[in-house]
Amino acid sequence: MMVETNTIEANLTEEGFFQRRLIRPVIELLRQGVTPEKIALSIAFGVTLGVVPVLGTTTALCAIAALAFRLNLPAIQVVNYFVYPLQIALLIPFFRLGEKLFGAQHLPLSVPQIYAMIHASMTGAIRALWTTTWHAIVVWCLLAPVAVIFLYLVLAALLRRVARRKLVSVPEAA
C-alpha cells in the first residue's frame, strides 16, 4: 500500500496539476485538429468572461459565448474554472474602478464581507451592491475587448508555434 501511494505521488509530482489539467488538454485539442486560432479564442474568452465582476454568472456567459462564436465549450469552461481565483481577486479592483469612473461614493467592502452578505441574504446583497456591481460591469465592458484581443494574439502565436513542433504531430497508424 505504501509503495502504491508513493508511486501515485511521484506521478503527480512529475506531471504537475496545470500540466495535467490545462496544458495536456490543449495539446490534445491540437492533435485532434482544432485550430490554434479556435483554441486561442476559446481561452481568451474563458479568461475574460471568467473575471466578470458578477459572481455566479461566468459559466452561463462562457457557454453562450462558446455557442455564439462556435468555440470549444469544454476548453472555454475549463479556463473559466481556472480563473475563478482571479475573478475573486479582481472583484474589489473592478468595484473601485467603477467608483472612480462614475464618481460614486466609496463603499468600504472586502471579499469576505461580500460573501457574508450573499450568505445572509441574496436579495439583500443584490440590493446593497446593485449600483457598485453595475459600475464594475461597465468597467469590465470597457476592458474586456482589449483583453480578448491581446490574449488572442499572444495565445494564437504561441499555439501556432506549438502546433508546428513535433509535440502535436499525430502518430502514424501501424
N, C-alpha and C positions, 0 to 999 in steps of 0.2 A: 504494500500500500504506500509506503514512504517513497519507494522508487518511482511509482507512477506519478505521485504528486510532484516530485522534483522534476520529472520529465515534462510534465504539463507546464510547470512554472518556467522551465528553461525554454520551451517553445514559445510561451507568451512573451518572454523577455527578448528572445531573438527577433521576433517579429512584433513590433510594438502595436499598441492599440490603434493609432492612426494609420499605420501600415495596413493592418487587417481590415479596418472599418471604412477607410477613406481611399487610400492610395490603390490598394489591390482592386476594389470595385471599379475605380476609374480606368485602370489598365484593362480590366475585363471588358468594360464597355467599348474601349478602343479595339480590342481583339474581336469583338462581336460586330464591328463595322460601324458603330456610332461615330459620327464625325467629331473631330476635336472642337469644331465650332459649336455644335449642339451641346456637347458636354460643358464647354466653357460658358455658354449662355445659361445652361441649367444651374451651374454652380454660381454664376454671377447673380441670377435671380434668387437662388436659395439663400445666399448671404444677405442680399439687400432686403428681400422680403422678410427674412428671418429676424431682422432687427427693428421691424416696425414697432413704434413705441406704444403698442396696444397689446397687452398680454392676452393670450388665448386666441389670437386671430391668424397666426402665421401659417399653420397647417392648411387652413382653407385658402388663404391667399396664394400659397405656393401651388396648391392643386389647381386653382383657377388659372394661374399663370402657365402652368405646365400644359393644361388643356388648350388654352388660348394660343400659345406660341408653339404648340406641338413639341414640347420639351420632354426630357426623360423624367417621368414622375418619380420613380424611386430615387434618382440622383438628386433632384431638387429637394425632396423631403429629407434625405439623409443629411444634406448640407444644412437645411433648416434646423434639424435637431442638433447638429454640431454647434451652430452659432447661438443656441439658446443662452448660454452664459454671457455672450456678447450682447444679446438683447437686454438682459438684466443690467449689465454694466453700462449700457448706453441710455437706459431709461431716464435717469436723472439728468445727464447732459442734454438730452433732447428736450426735457422739461425746461431746463434753464435757458437753452437757446430760444425756445418758444416764448418764454417770458421776455427775453431781450427783444426779439423780433416784434412782438406785439406791445411792448411797453407795459406788460402786465405786472401786477404785484407779485413779489417773490413768495412762493408757497413753500415754507420750510418742510421738506419731506425727505425721507430716506426709503430705500427699497424695503427694509423690514416694516416700516410704517405703512407702506402701500399694501404689502401682503397682509398685514394685520387688519387694515381697513376692508380689504376684499373678503377675508375670512369672517369678519364681524358682520358685514352686510354688503353683499354685492351691489345692490341698488344704491345703497348709501355711498359706497365708494365711487360708483359711476357718477352720481350727482356731484359729489365733492371734487372729483378730478376731471369732470367733463371739459371745462374750459382749458385747463392745463394740458390735458391729453390732446384736445383739438389743436392747440398751438403747436404741440410737439409733432403731430401728424403733418402739419403744414411744413415744418422744418424738414421732416423726413422726406416729404414730397419734393422739396427743392433740392435735396442732396441725393436722392435715390437715382435719378437718371445719370448723374455724373458717376456715381458708384458703380452702376451696372456697366456703363461704357468702359470705365477704367478696368474693372475686374475682367470683363470680357476680353479686352485687348491683351491684357497681361496673360490671362489663362489660355486664350486661344493660341498665342505664340508658344507658350510653354507646352501645351498639349500637342501641338503640331510637331515640335521637336521630339517629344516622347514617342509619338506615333511613327516618326521616321527611324527611330532606333530599332534595333533588333528585339527590344523588350516586348514589343507588341506584335511581332510577326506571328502569324498563325502557323503552327507546325504542320508539315505535310502529312497526309494520311499514308500509312504504311501499306 
